[in-house]
Amino acid sequence: MFSATLRLLALLLISTSTPAQIERAYVDSFVELRGMEYGMSQERIEFVQDVIKCESNYKKNALGDKGKAYSYFQFWRRTFDNFKTIYGHTWLSYDEPADHLELGMWAFSTGKLDKHWTCASK
């Protein structure tokens, strides 16, 4: 379960790691740890990682849908704002990629919001 965390530590210790490799290891670690906190199965955690890869290829500043979608999960601003209100975390910022990870993990932990991502249906 902590394989992504161990990969991240190893990458940080190896100076030949690219920023993209370190970013992916960080995101995978975050997803694994938050997934465990939410009680998600390993299969569900890996599914979320696949969605992130499909939506943004692990690029925190990825833009899609003609500039309407942003960051790891490719949230549209309106969807992000609606989800953060439902989640009760109104301080989350659309402009902060880490907040996209937090909100995306909550959304996938509910098991009810997958339809909001094109990549979740593939």
DSSP file with accessible surface (Angstrom, degrees, kcal/mol):
  #  RESIDUE AA STRUCTURE BP1 BP2  ACC     N-H-->O    O-->H-N    N-H-->O    O-->H-N    TCO  KAPPA ALPHA  PHI   PSI    X-CA   Y-CA   Z-CA
    1    1 A M              0   0   94      0, 0.0     3,-0.4     0, 0.0     4,-0.2   0.000 360.0 360.0 360.0 -31.3    0.0    0.0    0.0
    2    2 A F     >  +     0   0  108      1,-0.2     4,-2.3     2,-0.1     5,-0.2   0.192 360.0 113.7 -95.5  20.3    2.9    2.4    0.7
    3    3 A S  H  > S+     0   0   56      1,-0.2     4,-2.4     2,-0.2    -1,-0.2   0.890  75.7  50.6 -61.5 -38.7    4.6    1.5   -2.6
    4    4 A A  H  > S+     0   0    0     -3,-0.4     4,-2.4     2,-0.2    25,-0.3   0.903 109.3  51.6 -66.7 -37.8    4.1    5.0   -4.0
    5    5 A T  H  > S+     0   0   34      2,-0.2     4,-2.4     1,-0.2    -2,-0.2   0.925 110.6  48.0 -64.4 -42.0    5.5    6.6   -0.9
    6    6 A L  H  X S+     0   0  115     -4,-2.3     4,-2.4     2,-0.2    -2,-0.2   0.902 110.5  51.8 -65.6 -39.1    8.6    4.4   -1.0
    7    7 A R  H  X S+     0   0  108     -4,-2.4     4,-2.8    -5,-0.2    -2,-0.2   0.918 108.7  51.8 -61.7 -41.7    9.0    5.3   -4.8
    8    8 A L  H  X S+     0   0   27     -4,-2.4     4,-2.4    17,-0.3    -2,-0.2   0.946 110.3  47.2 -61.1 -47.5    8.8    9.0   -3.9
    9    9 A L  H  X S+     0   0   94     -4,-2.4     4,-1.5     1,-0.2    -1,-0.2   0.921 113.0  49.2 -60.9 -42.4   11.5    8.7   -1.2
   10   10 A A  H  X S+     0   0   46     -4,-2.4     4,-1.2     1,-0.2     3,-0.2   0.926 110.9  49.7 -63.9 -42.9   13.7    6.7   -3.6
   11   11 A L  H  < S+     0   0   38     -4,-2.8     6,-0.4     1,-0.2     3,-0.3   0.882 108.0  53.3 -64.2 -38.1   13.3    9.3   -6.4
   12   12 A L  H  < S+     0   0  101     -4,-2.4    -1,-0.2     1,-0.2    -2,-0.2   0.825 109.6  49.3 -66.2 -29.2   14.1   12.1   -4.1
   13   13 A L  H  < S+     0   0  152     -4,-1.5     2,-0.7    -3,-0.2    -1,-0.2   0.695  99.1  74.6 -82.0 -19.0   17.3   10.4   -3.1
   14   14 A I    ><  -     0   0   85     -4,-1.2     3,-1.7    -3,-0.3    -1,-0.1  -0.843  69.0-156.3-100.4 116.3   18.4    9.8   -6.7
   15   15 A S  T 3  S+     0   0  123     -2,-0.7    -1,-0.1     1,-0.3    -4,-0.1   0.630  86.5  69.3 -70.2  -9.9   19.6   12.9   -8.3
   16   16 A T  T 3  S+     0   0  114      2,-0.1    -1,-0.3    -3,-0.0     2,-0.1   0.501  72.3 115.1 -87.1  -0.3   18.8   11.6  -11.8
   17   17 A S    <   -     0   0   18     -3,-1.7    -6,-0.0    -6,-0.4     0, 0.0  -0.449  64.5-130.3 -69.7 138.1   15.0   11.7  -11.2
   18   18 A T     >  -     0   0   63     -2,-0.1     4,-2.2     1,-0.1     5,-0.2  -0.498  21.0-112.4 -83.0 158.2   13.2   14.2  -13.4
   19   19 A P  H  > S+     0   0  110      0, 0.0     4,-2.7     0, 0.0     5,-0.2   0.882 119.7  55.5 -56.2 -36.6   10.8   16.7  -12.0
   20   20 A A  H  > S+     0   0   72      2,-0.2     4,-2.4     1,-0.2     5,-0.2   0.897 106.9  49.2 -64.8 -39.3    8.0   14.9  -13.8
   21   21 A Q  H  > S+     0   0   93     -3,-0.2     4,-2.2     2,-0.2    -1,-0.2   0.908 112.9  47.1 -65.2 -41.7    9.0   11.6  -12.1
   22   22 A I  H  X S+     0   0   53     -4,-2.2     4,-2.5     2,-0.2    -2,-0.2   0.921 111.6  51.2 -66.9 -41.5    9.0   13.2   -8.7
   23   23 A E  H  X S+     0   0   43     -4,-2.7     4,-2.7    -5,-0.2     5,-0.2   0.933 110.9  47.9 -60.6 -46.0    5.7   14.9   -9.3
   24   24 A R  H  X S+     0   0   91     -4,-2.4     4,-3.0     1,-0.2     5,-0.2   0.923 111.6  49.7 -63.0 -42.4    4.1   11.6  -10.3
   25   25 A A  H  X S+     0   0    3     -4,-2.2     4,-2.3     2,-0.2   -17,-0.3   0.910 111.4  50.0 -63.5 -39.5    5.5    9.9   -7.2
   26   26 A Y  H  X S+     0   0   93     -4,-2.5     4,-2.6     2,-0.2    -2,-0.2   0.947 113.1  45.3 -61.9 -48.8    4.2   12.7   -5.0
   27   27 A V  H  X S+     0   0    0     -4,-2.7     4,-2.9     1,-0.2     5,-0.2   0.939 112.8  50.2 -63.1 -45.8    0.7   12.5   -6.5
   28   28 A D  H  X S+     0   0    7     -4,-3.0     4,-2.5     1,-0.2    -1,-0.2   0.907 111.6  49.5 -59.4 -40.2    0.6    8.7   -6.3
   29   29 A S  H  X S+     0   0    6     -4,-2.3     4,-2.8   -25,-0.3     5,-0.2   0.930 111.4  48.4 -64.1 -45.3    1.7    8.9   -2.6
   30   30 A F  H  X S+     0   0   42     -4,-2.6     4,-3.0     1,-0.2     5,-0.4   0.938 112.3  48.9 -59.8 -46.4   -1.0   11.5   -1.9
   31   31 A V  H  X S+     0   0    0     -4,-2.9     4,-2.5     1,-0.2    -2,-0.2   0.917 112.9  47.7 -62.1 -42.9   -3.7    9.4   -3.6
   32   32 A E  H  X S+     0   0    3     -4,-2.5     4,-2.3    -5,-0.2    -1,-0.2   0.946 115.2  44.3 -63.1 -47.5   -2.6    6.2   -1.8
   33   33 A L  H  X S+     0   0   63     -4,-2.8     4,-2.1     2,-0.2    -2,-0.2   0.940 117.9  42.5 -66.6 -46.4   -2.5    7.9    1.7
   34   34 A R  H  X S+     0   0   43     -4,-3.0     4,-2.1    -5,-0.2    -1,-0.2   0.895 112.4  55.9 -67.2 -36.7   -5.8    9.8    1.3
   35   35 A G  H  <>S+     0   0    0     -4,-2.5     5,-3.0    -5,-0.4     4,-0.3   0.920 107.8  47.8 -59.8 -42.6   -7.4    6.7   -0.3
   36   36 A M  H ><5S+     0   0   59     -4,-2.3     3,-1.3     1,-0.2    -1,-0.2   0.916 109.5  53.3 -64.2 -41.3   -6.5    4.7    2.8
   37   37 A E  H 3<5S+     0   0  129     -4,-2.1    -1,-0.2     1,-0.3    -2,-0.2   0.860 110.6  47.6 -61.2 -35.2   -7.9    7.4    5.1
   38   38 A Y  T 3<5S-     0   0   67     -4,-2.1    -1,-0.3    -5,-0.1    -2,-0.2   0.456 117.2-115.4 -83.4  -2.8  -11.1    7.3    3.1
   39   39 A G  T < 5 +     0   0   68     -3,-1.3    -3,-0.2    -4,-0.3     2,-0.2   0.757  57.7 162.2  76.0  23.9  -11.2    3.5    3.3
   40   40 A M      < -     0   0   18     -5,-3.0    -1,-0.2    -6,-0.2    69,-0.1  -0.499  39.9-113.7 -77.1 146.8  -10.8    3.0   -0.4
   41   41 A S     >  -     0   0   67     -2,-0.2     4,-2.5     1,-0.1     5,-0.2  -0.335  25.9-111.4 -71.8 160.4   -9.7   -0.4   -1.8
   42   42 A Q  H  > S+     0   0   55      1,-0.2     4,-2.6     2,-0.2     5,-0.2   0.897 121.0  55.1 -60.3 -37.4   -6.4   -0.7   -3.5
   43   43 A E  H  > S+     0   0  159      1,-0.2     4,-2.0     2,-0.2    -1,-0.2   0.916 108.4  47.4 -61.7 -41.9   -8.3   -1.3   -6.8
   44   44 A R  H  > S+     0   0   53      2,-0.2     4,-2.2     1,-0.2    -2,-0.2   0.907 110.8  51.8 -67.2 -40.6  -10.2    2.0   -6.3
   45   45 A I  H  X S+     0   0    0     -4,-2.5     4,-2.3     1,-0.2    -2,-0.2   0.929 110.3  48.3 -61.0 -45.0   -7.0    3.9   -5.5
   46   46 A E  H  X S+     0   0   91     -4,-2.6     4,-2.3     1,-0.2    -1,-0.2   0.873 108.1  55.6 -65.1 -34.5   -5.4    2.5   -8.7
   47   47 A F  H  X S+     0   0   52     -4,-2.0     4,-2.2     2,-0.2    -1,-0.2   0.933 107.3  49.0 -61.5 -45.3   -8.5    3.5  -10.6
   48   48 A V  H  X S+     0   0    0     -4,-2.2     4,-2.5     1,-0.2    -2,-0.2   0.924 109.6  51.9 -61.7 -42.1   -8.1    7.1   -9.3
   49   49 A Q  H  X S+     0   0   18     -4,-2.3     4,-2.3     1,-0.2    -1,-0.2   0.902 108.7  51.3 -61.2 -39.1   -4.5    7.1  -10.4
   50   50 A D  H  X S+     0   0  102     -4,-2.3     4,-2.5     2,-0.2    -1,-0.2   0.887 108.3  51.7 -64.6 -38.6   -5.5    5.9  -13.8
   51   51 A V  H  X S+     0   0    2     -4,-2.2     4,-3.3     2,-0.2     5,-0.3   0.931 109.2  49.8 -64.4 -43.3   -8.0    8.8  -14.1
   52   52 A I  H  X>S+     0   0    0     -4,-2.5     4,-2.7     2,-0.2     5,-0.9   0.929 111.4  49.1 -61.1 -43.8   -5.4   11.3  -13.1
   53   53 A K  H  X5S+     0   0   94     -4,-2.3     4,-1.3     4,-0.2    -1,-0.2   0.939 115.8  43.4 -61.3 -44.8   -3.0    9.9  -15.8
   54   54 A a  H  <5S+     0   0   61     -4,-2.5    -2,-0.2     1,-0.2    -1,-0.2   0.922 118.7  42.7 -67.6 -43.7   -5.8   10.0  -18.4
   55   55 A E  H  <5S-     0   0   39     -4,-3.3    -2,-0.2    -5,-0.2    -3,-0.2   0.901 140.8  -5.0 -72.6 -42.7   -7.1   13.5  -17.5
   56   56 A S  H ><5S-     0   0    8     -4,-2.7     3,-1.5    -5,-0.3    -3,-0.2   0.431  80.9-121.5-135.5  -2.9   -3.8   15.4  -17.0
   57   57 A N  T 3<<S-     0   0   77     -4,-1.3    -4,-0.2    -5,-0.9     3,-0.1   0.874  78.1 -61.8  52.2  39.0   -0.9   13.0  -17.3
   58   58 A Y  T 3  S+     0   0   12     -6,-0.9     2,-0.7    14,-0.2    -1,-0.3   0.681  98.4 144.5  64.5  22.8    0.0   14.0  -13.8
   59   59 A K    X   -     0   0  124     -3,-1.5     3,-1.7    -7,-0.2    -1,-0.2  -0.822  40.2-156.9 -96.5 115.4    0.6   17.7  -14.8
   60   60 A K  T 3  S+     0   0   94     -2,-0.7    12,-0.2     1,-0.3    -1,-0.2   0.773  92.9  41.6 -64.4 -26.5   -0.5   19.9  -12.0
   61   61 A N  T 3  S+     0   0   96     10,-0.1    -1,-0.3     9,-0.1    -2,-0.0   0.140  82.3 145.5-107.0  21.7   -1.1   22.9  -14.4
   62   62 A A    <   -     0   0   19     -3,-1.7     9,-2.0    -6,-0.1     2,-0.4  -0.315  32.6-157.5 -61.9 137.8   -2.7   21.0  -17.2
   63   63 A L  E     +A   70   0A 123      7,-0.2     2,-0.3    -7,-0.1     7,-0.2  -0.952  19.8 161.2-116.2 139.7   -5.4   22.8  -19.1
   64   64 A G  E  >> +A   69   0A  18      5,-2.0     5,-2.5    -2,-0.4     4,-0.7  -0.850  45.6  50.7-144.0-178.5   -8.1   21.1  -21.1
   65   65 A D  T >45S-     0   0   94     -2,-0.3     3,-1.5     1,-0.2    -1,-0.2   0.922 132.1 -52.1  48.4  50.9  -11.5   21.6  -22.6
   66   66 A K  T 345S-     0   0  210      1,-0.3    -1,-0.2    -3,-0.1    -2,-0.0   0.874 111.5 -47.2  55.6  40.0  -10.4   24.8  -24.3
   67   67 A G  T 345S+     0   0   49     -3,-0.3    -1,-0.3     2,-0.2    -2,-0.2   0.427 119.8 104.7  86.8   0.2   -9.0   26.2  -21.1
   68   68 A K  T <<5S+     0   0  121     -3,-1.5     9,-0.6    -4,-0.7     2,-0.3   0.716  70.9  62.5 -85.0 -22.1  -12.1   25.4  -19.0
   69   69 A A  E   < -AB  64  76A   0     -5,-2.5    -5,-2.0     7,-0.2     2,-0.4  -0.845  68.2-170.1-109.5 145.7  -10.6   22.5  -17.2
   70   70 A Y  E   > -AB  63  75A  32      5,-1.8     5,-1.3    -2,-0.3     3,-0.3  -0.983  31.9 -12.0-142.2 144.2   -7.6   22.7  -14.9
   71   71 A S  T > 5S-     0   0    0     -9,-2.0     3,-0.9    -2,-0.4   -10,-0.1  -0.085 100.5 -24.7  72.9-162.7   -5.1   20.6  -13.0
   72   72 A Y  T 3 5S+     0   0    5      1,-0.3   -16,-0.3   -12,-0.2   -14,-0.2   0.854 140.3  30.1 -54.2 -48.0   -4.8   16.9  -12.1
   73   73 A F  T 3 5S-     0   0    0     -3,-0.3    -1,-0.3   -18,-0.1    -2,-0.2   0.409 103.5-123.9 -94.7  -0.2   -8.5   16.0  -12.3
   74   74 A Q  T < 5 -     0   0   17     -3,-0.9    -3,-0.2    -4,-0.3     2,-0.2   0.902  40.8-174.5  56.7  45.9   -9.4   18.6  -14.9
   75   75 A F  E   < -B   70   0A   4     -5,-1.3    -5,-1.8    -6,-0.1     2,-0.3  -0.461  22.2-134.0 -65.9 139.9  -12.1   20.2  -12.8
   76   76 A W  E  >  -B   69   0A  90     -7,-0.2     4,-2.8    -2,-0.2     5,-0.2  -0.708  28.0-114.6 -83.3 149.5  -14.1   23.0  -14.4
   77   77 A R  H  > S+     0   0  119     -9,-0.6     4,-2.9    -2,-0.3     5,-0.2   0.910 114.7  50.8 -56.0 -44.7  -14.4   25.9  -11.9
   78   78 A R  H  > S+     0   0  171      1,-0.2     4,-2.4     2,-0.2    -1,-0.2   0.919 112.3  46.2 -62.6 -42.0  -18.1   25.5  -11.5
   79   79 A T  H  > S+     0   0   34      2,-0.2     4,-3.0     1,-0.2     5,-0.2   0.929 112.4  51.0 -65.5 -45.1  -17.8   21.8  -10.7
   80   80 A F  H  X S+     0   0    0     -4,-2.8     4,-2.7     1,-0.2     5,-0.2   0.944 112.1  47.0 -55.9 -48.8  -14.9   22.5   -8.3
   81   81 A D  H  X S+     0   0   54     -4,-2.9     4,-1.6    -5,-0.2    -1,-0.2   0.895 113.2  48.5 -63.8 -40.2  -16.9   25.2   -6.5
   82   82 A N  H  X S+     0   0   91     -4,-2.4     4,-2.3    -5,-0.2    -1,-0.2   0.937 113.3  47.1 -64.3 -46.1  -20.0   22.9   -6.2
   83   83 A F  H  X S+     0   0    8     -4,-3.0     4,-2.9     1,-0.2     5,-0.2   0.905 109.6  52.2 -64.4 -41.4  -18.0   20.0   -4.9
   84   84 A K  H  X>S+     0   0   37     -4,-2.7     5,-2.0    -5,-0.2     4,-1.1   0.866 110.3  49.9 -67.3 -29.9  -16.2   22.0   -2.3
   85   85 A T  H  <5S+     0   0   90     -4,-1.6     3,-0.3    -5,-0.2    -1,-0.2   0.941 112.8  45.5 -69.9 -45.2  -19.5   23.4   -1.0
   86   86 A I  H  <5S+     0   0  120     -4,-2.3    -2,-0.2     1,-0.2    -1,-0.2   0.917 114.0  49.9 -61.4 -41.7  -20.9   19.9   -0.8
   87   87 A Y  H  <5S-     0   0   36     -4,-2.9    -1,-0.2    -5,-0.2    -2,-0.2   0.734 110.5-125.6 -69.6 -23.1  -17.7   18.6    0.9
   88   88 A G  T  <5S+     0   0   46     -4,-1.1     2,-0.4    -3,-0.3    -3,-0.2   0.689  77.6 116.9  83.1  19.1  -17.9   21.5    3.3
   89   89 A H    > < +     0   0   50     -5,-2.0     3,-1.9    -6,-0.2    -4,-0.1  -0.563  27.0 159.6-116.9  66.0  -14.4   22.7    2.5
   90   90 A T  T 3   +     0   0   89     -2,-0.4    -1,-0.1     1,-0.3    -5,-0.1   0.640  64.6  70.4 -68.4 -12.3  -15.2   26.1    1.1
   91   91 A W  T 3  S+     0   0  172     -3,-0.1    -1,-0.3    -7,-0.1    -2,-0.0   0.601  70.9 114.0 -79.7 -10.1  -11.6   27.4    1.7
   92   92 A L    <   -     0   0    5     -3,-1.9     2,-0.5    -8,-0.1    -8,-0.0  -0.364  62.4-138.0 -62.7 141.5  -10.2   25.1   -1.1
   93   93 A S    >   -     0   0   45      1,-0.1     3,-1.7     3,-0.1     6,-0.2  -0.891  12.6-148.5-110.6 130.2   -8.9   27.2   -4.0
   94   94 A Y  T 3  S+     0   0   19     -2,-0.5    -1,-0.1     1,-0.3     6,-0.1   0.805 101.3  58.0 -59.6 -30.4   -9.4   26.4   -7.7
   95   95 A D  T 3  S+     0   0  106      1,-0.1    -1,-0.3    -3,-0.0   -24,-0.0   0.498  90.4  82.2 -81.7  -3.3   -6.0   27.9   -8.4
   96   96 A E    X>  -     0   0   93     -3,-1.7     4,-1.2     1,-0.1     3,-1.1  -0.891  64.0-158.4-108.9 109.0   -4.2   25.5   -6.1
   97   97 A P  H 3> S+     0   0   13      0, 0.0     4,-1.7     0, 0.0     3,-0.3   0.848  92.7  59.9 -54.7 -35.2   -3.4   22.1   -7.6
   98   98 A A  H 3> S+     0   0   36      1,-0.2     4,-2.1     2,-0.2     5,-0.1   0.872 102.0  53.8 -62.3 -33.6   -3.0   20.5   -4.2
   99   99 A D  H <> S+     0   0   36     -3,-1.1     4,-2.7    -6,-0.2    -1,-0.2   0.826 102.9  57.3 -69.9 -29.2   -6.6   21.5   -3.5
  100  100 A H  H  X S+     0   0    0     -4,-1.2     4,-2.7    -3,-0.3    -1,-0.2   0.902 106.8  49.0 -64.8 -40.4   -7.7   19.7   -6.7
  101  101 A L  H  X S+     0   0    1     -4,-1.7     4,-2.5     2,-0.2    -2,-0.2   0.935 112.2  48.3 -63.0 -46.6   -6.1   16.5   -5.3
  102  102 A E  H  X S+     0   0   33     -4,-2.1     4,-2.0     2,-0.2    -2,-0.2   0.947 116.2  41.9 -59.5 -49.7   -7.9   16.9   -2.0
  103  103 A L  H  X S+     0   0    0     -4,-2.7     4,-2.7     1,-0.2    -1,-0.2   0.896 113.4  53.0 -69.0 -38.0  -11.3   17.5   -3.6
  104  104 A G  H  X S+     0   0    0     -4,-2.7     4,-2.7    -5,-0.2     5,-0.2   0.911 108.1  50.6 -63.2 -40.8  -10.8   14.9   -6.3
  105  105 A M  H  X S+     0   0    0     -4,-2.5     4,-1.9     2,-0.2    -1,-0.2   0.913 110.9  48.9 -64.9 -40.8  -10.0   12.2   -3.6
  106  106 A W  H  X S+     0   0   35     -4,-2.0     4,-1.2    -5,-0.2    -2,-0.2   0.953 111.1  50.7 -60.4 -46.8  -13.1   13.2   -1.7
  107  107 A A  H >X S+     0   0    0     -4,-2.7     6,-0.6     1,-0.2     4,-0.6   0.923 113.4  43.8 -59.4 -45.1  -15.2   13.0   -4.8
  108  108 A F  H >< S+     0   0    0     -4,-2.7     3,-0.6     1,-0.2    -1,-0.2   0.800 106.3  62.3 -72.5 -25.5  -13.9    9.5   -5.8
  109  109 A S  H 3< S+     0   0   37     -4,-1.9    -1,-0.2     1,-0.2    -2,-0.2   0.795  96.3  60.2 -69.3 -24.6  -14.3    8.3   -2.2
  110  110 A T  H << S-     0   0   46     -4,-1.2    -1,-0.2    -3,-0.6    -2,-0.2   0.779  92.8-146.7 -72.2 -26.6  -18.0    8.9   -2.3
  111  111 A G  S << S+     0   0   48     -3,-0.6    -3,-0.1    -4,-0.6    -2,-0.1   0.533  79.7  85.5  73.4   4.8  -18.3    6.4   -5.2
  112  112 A K  S    S+     0   0  170     -5,-0.5     3,-0.2     1,-0.1    -4,-0.1   0.478  76.8  57.3-114.1  -6.7  -21.2    8.6   -6.6
  113  113 A L    >   +     0   0   29     -6,-0.6     3,-1.9     1,-0.1     4,-0.2   0.298  63.4 109.7-115.4  10.6  -19.4   11.2   -8.6
  114  114 A D  G >   +     0   0   36      1,-0.3     3,-2.3     2,-0.2     6,-0.3   0.815  67.1  73.5 -57.2 -30.9  -17.4    9.2  -11.2
  115  115 A K  G 3  S+     0   0  173      1,-0.3    -1,-0.3    -3,-0.2    -2,-0.1   0.679  80.7  73.0 -61.8 -14.9  -19.7   10.4  -14.0
  116  116 A H  G <  S+     0   0   86     -3,-1.9     2,-0.5     1,-0.1    -1,-0.3   0.610  90.4  67.4 -75.9 -10.1  -18.1   13.8  -13.8
  117  117 A W    X>  -     0   0    9     -3,-2.3     3,-0.8    -4,-0.2     4,-0.6  -0.947  65.7-155.7-117.3 125.8  -14.9   12.5  -15.5
  118  118 A T  G >4 S+     0   0  101     -2,-0.5     3,-1.4     1,-0.2     4,-0.2   0.910  98.3  55.5 -58.7 -42.5  -14.7   11.3  -19.0
  119  119 A a  G >4 S+     0   0   14      1,-0.3     3,-0.9     2,-0.2    -1,-0.2   0.721  95.7  66.4 -67.3 -20.9  -11.7    9.2  -18.2
  120  120 A A  G <4 S+     0   0   15     -3,-0.8    -1,-0.3    -6,-0.3    -2,-0.2   0.730  98.8  52.8 -72.9 -18.7  -13.6    7.4  -15.4
  121  121 A S  G <<        0   0  102     -3,-1.4    -1,-0.2    -4,-0.6    -2,-0.2   0.426 360.0 360.0 -96.2   1.0  -15.9    5.8  -17.9
  122  122 A K    <         0   0  181     -3,-0.9    -3,-0.0    -4,-0.2    -4,-0.0  -0.505 360.0 360.0 -86.3 360.0  -13.1    4.3  -20.1
